[in-house]
Amino acid sequence: MPRSRVREWTRLCSWPLAALALASLLPQPSAANVLPESALIVHVQPVTGSCATAITNCEDVVDAAPSLGQWEFLLFFQPIYWQQGHEPVTIGHLHSELVWPDSWDLLESEICSGEGELAASAPPYVLEVDWWNCPSLPIDFHAMFLIARLTFSVHEPGRFGFGNWMSSAVEVGCPGTPFLTYPVGCYAEVAQPCEFTHSICGYFPQCGIGFTTEEMILSAPPGGSASGETELWVELCTLTALETLADWLSVEATEIGPYHYRLLVTADASELGVGTYSSWIRASGHYQGRCLPVEFRVADLTPASVLSWGRIKALY
């Protein structure tokens, strides 16, 4: 598939190439997922004001909050490689560059284990934590180790996550004999109106979904309808759902090639008044959804009266 024909999709977990070599030595969960060495995973929840949490397994993580407001983010570390072989492992130091939208207000931050601080004066926001007592990490499969808690007042949709692909590093092992691992960074989103990406315990969901147009604009008179066409590509996964997010909008898909679809989009103004309406078409596959925005303009399209030159002169 020519990449130029597909809108770039955002990937949830970014991780270093160094993990690829290690991953080749380990069992693969599926052809669509590559096993990372370790992961930093964010869970989002209503504000509790405490590091006490029942979330200890990555399968219980919630990585999306539905609305704006105050939300609490818990940051966990998962030693995936060591859990595969049930090998005892300890933690000594963490460095991570955190990112969030400028409009979000950080209300509170707390280091839940170890000693450290968050430099929150300017992005990227650097979190440094040390564990001088070299605590053991959980080696049960999918278990996580809680590091920090941050509370925000969220004023616009966005995500809490990490910097570039090597912006986080963790020293596992006791001081003097550390091993440096670069964990994948799995973010959490707030108030995203349509698109989503869900991590699977740090596994990278390799799935590409893209529309061949950035948006669709349709127009119709009151009581009328309008249609348009676009195309959809699905790469490295299966299309599991195609839906619209408004009653006045519908879509029909026709497969025109392997993982390639032609979409007929119809907007119906039979129950709408004059105005401009916005919604999305969402295509979903393998733990993620990608959206095409649709704008529907309902207006009186009656053409203006045609006047003769004599009539015009008579008016003036």
N, C-alpha and C positions, 0 to 999 in steps of 0.2 A: 504494500500500500504506500503510495507516495505521501511522505510525512507532511508535505506542504498543503495537502488537502484537509488536514485535520487540525483543529484547534488544539493547542498544547493543553494537556490536562495536568492538574496539580496532584502531586504524589504525597501521600500522608507521611511515610517514614523515609527519611533520607539516611543513607549509611555509606561508610567508606568502602573502597574497593578492597582494602586489606581483608575484609570479612569474607570476600569471595573465596580466597584460598582455603580458609578454615572451613567454610561451608561445604567445600567439595569433600571433606573428610567425614561429614556428618550426614545422617539420614535426612532426606528432603521430605517435607510435609506433603508436597504435591508439585506437579510440574509448573504450576503458576506461582509458587512461593519459593523464595530462597531463604534458607535459615540464617538469620543473623547471629553474630557472636554474643551480643548483649543488647539491651534496649533500655531507653529512658521512656517511660510511659506516663501520660498525663490523664488523670481522671478528673472530671468536672462534676460538681454537686452543689446543692444549696448550702449556704454558709452555716457551718457548725461552730466555728471559733476554736476548734480543737484538732490536734493531730490524731486523736483516737478515731479509728475507723474500722469498719468490718470488711473493707475492701483489701483482700490479701492475695487474690487470684486474678491474673490478667484477663480471664474470661468474664469477670464481673465489672470490668472497667467501662465507664460511660465516657465517650469521647465527643459528645455534642450536647449542648444546652439549647433549649428551644427559643429563648427570648432574652431581651436585654434586661439589665438589672444587676444585682449583686450575686456573684458566683465565686465559689471556692475551688481552687485547683490543687490537687495532690500530685506530687512528683514522685514516681517510683523508679527503682532500678531492678532489672531482671537479668540475672546471669545465665542466659539461655544455654551457652555452650556447656557450662559446668552442670547444669541441670540435666542435660542429655545423658551424661554418664554418672550422675549422682556423685560428683566429685566435690569434696569439701572445699570451700573457697571463702576467703575473707575480703574485706574492703578497707582501704586505707585513705583514699583521697578521691574527690570528684571536682572536676572543673566543667562548667557548662555555661554557654552563652544563650540566654533566654531572650525571646522576642515576643512582643505583643503590640497592638495598635497604640499609637500615641494618645488617642483620645481616652483610652482606658485609665482609670484612676486606681493605683495600687493602694489599697486600704490597710493591708496587713501582710506581713511575711513572717514565717517561723521555720527554723530549722528543727525538724522532727527527730533527728538522730545525728550524733556527732557534734562538732563545733564548726561554725562557719558564719558566713555573711553573704548578703546579696547586695551588690553594688547597683542600686536602682536609680542613679542620677541621670544616666543617659544610655541609650541603646548602643550596642547590645548590652543587656543587663547580666553581669557576670556573677554566677553563683559558685562559691568555693566552700567546700566542706571537707574537714579532716576527721578521721576516726583514729585517735591515738591508741585506743584499746583493741583495735583490729578485730571488730566483731565478725562473726560468721554470717554468711548470706544464706538465704533459704535455697535448698537444692531440690525441693520437691518440684515436680514439673508444673510450670505456670505460676509458681509462687513469686511474690515481689517483695522488695525491701523499700519501705517508706523513707524518703529523704527530706522533703520540705512541703510546706503548705503556703499558698498565696491566695489572698482574697482581693477581688477587683470589683469596682463599679463599672459595668460595661455599658458604654453609651452608643456603640455602633457594632454591627456584625464584624466578626474577625476571629482570629485564632491565637491561642497561647501555644508557643512552640519553641523551636530552637533555631540557631543560626545556620551557618553553612555546614557542609557535610563532615567537617572535622572540628566542629565547634564544641564538642563534648568529649571528655576523656575521663576514664575511671581507672584508678590504680587498684587492682585486686591483688590480694596478698598483703602480708605485713610489711611495715617499713623496713627497707634494706633488701627485700626480695620481691619487689612489686612486678606485676605484669600489667602493661598498659592495654586497655581495651577501648575501642571507639564505638560506643553504643549507637544504634539507630535512634532517631528522635521521632516519637509518635505524638503529634499534637492533639489538642482538643479545640473544637470550634464552638462559637456561640452565635445564635440567631441567624445562621445562614438560611436564606429564604428558600433555597431549592437544592443546590448541590451538596453532596456529602461524600466522605471517604471514611471507612471504618478500618482500623487496624485489627489484626488477628494475633494478639499476643506478640507484637513486634514483627510479625511476618509482613513482607512487602507484597501488597496486592497488585500483581502485575496485570493490569487491565487498562487498555486504552479505548476510550469512547470519545468520538468527536463528530460534530456536525460540520458540514461544508460551508455553512454561513454563520456569521457571528450573531445575527438577529433576524427576525422576520417582522415586517410591517405590513399590515393589511388594513383596507378601508372598505366601508360599506355604508349605505344609507340606513336610517332607522328601519328596523324590521327586515333588513336584507342580510346577506351573508357574503363572505369573501373567502377565497382559497388561494393557497400558494404551495410550492413544492421546494423541498430541500433534500439533502442526502445525509445518511448516517453511516459511519464506519465503527466497527467494533473489533478490537485487536487483542489477541491473547486471552480472550474470555468469551463467555456466551451472553447474549442479550437476554436478560431475565424479565425485564418489564419496560414498557413504553407507555407513558401516561401524560395527561395534561393536568394542570393545577387550577383550572377554572371551568365552571359549567358551560361557559359560552365557547370553549375551545375544544376541538377534537383532532385526532390524528390517526391516520391509517398508514401502515407500513407494508411495502412490497419488497421482497428480497430480490435484488437484481444481480447478485454475485455473492461469493463467499464472504460472510460477515459484512455485507454491503447492502444498504436498504435505501429505497426511495420513499420519502414521507410526503403524504398529502395532508396538509394542515388546513383546517376549516374553522373560521370564526363566525359565529351566529349572533346577529344583533336582534333577534326576534323579541328578546326580553330585556333589551338594554336601551337606555336613553342616549341622547346625543352626548358625546364625550370621548375621552381617550382611556383605554383600558389596557392593563399590562398583566401578563402571566408568563408561564414557562411550559415547555415540553421537557419532560425528564426521561432520559434513557438510563437504565440501571443494569449493572452486571458486576458480579464478584465483589461485593462489599463497597461499591461506589456508584454514585449517580452523577451524571453530567447534564446540564440544562441549556436549552436554547430559549432566549427571551423572545416573547412575541408581544408586539404592540398592535392594538386594534383601535382604529379611529372610526367612530360612528358619527357621521355628519350628513347633512342634507346636501346631496350631490346634484340637485336639480340644476341644469344649465341655465345661465342668464338668458333673458329674452333678447332676441335679435331685432334691432330697430333699423328701419330704412333710413337713408340719408335725408329724405324729405321729412320723415317723422322727427328726426333729430333737430332739423332746422326749425320745425314748428314749435318744438319745446323751448327754443331760445329766441 
